[in-house]
Amino acid sequence: MLFPRQQKYPKQQKGKAFNRVVKTKYLENKNFWTISLRAVETGRISAKQIEAMYQCLNKKIKKLGRVTLNIFPQTPITKKPIETRMGKGKGNVELWVAKIKAGVTLVTILCMSFPLAYAALIQAQKRLPLRTKIY
């Protein structure tokens, strides 16, 4: 599963609201053989969801193309055990997530067959909790 090898501090604070709308310019892809999946809304994607999407893409494309992940889960999410009283510090790290802003390219496929790559990305969309668009 995906998670960072080492961090300076094992637990992080939540931080500011990262889901503010930010206007940015995106470079359009001119290469015919490249197709990508881009997030339409903001949110968090866990390491398990990223792994499931990656395995789905590789299973569909096989050796006809190459899959490149552009996101990595580097934010730890902590959780207190069930039936534990309040207080006594922060909980243990439960999972790792990637914070996604709207417009971020999640995955890029370089493939010999355009219809095969398109079908693979449609299958990958079903494994993600965010709305995405194929470019």
Secondary structure, DSSP 4 states (H G I P E B T S, - for coil): ----S--SSS-----S-TTS------PPP--TTEEEEEESS-EEEEHHHHHHHHHHHHHHHTTSEEEEE-----EEEEEPPTT--S-SS--EEEEEEEEE-TT-EEEEEEES-HHHHHHHHHHHHTT-SS-EEE-
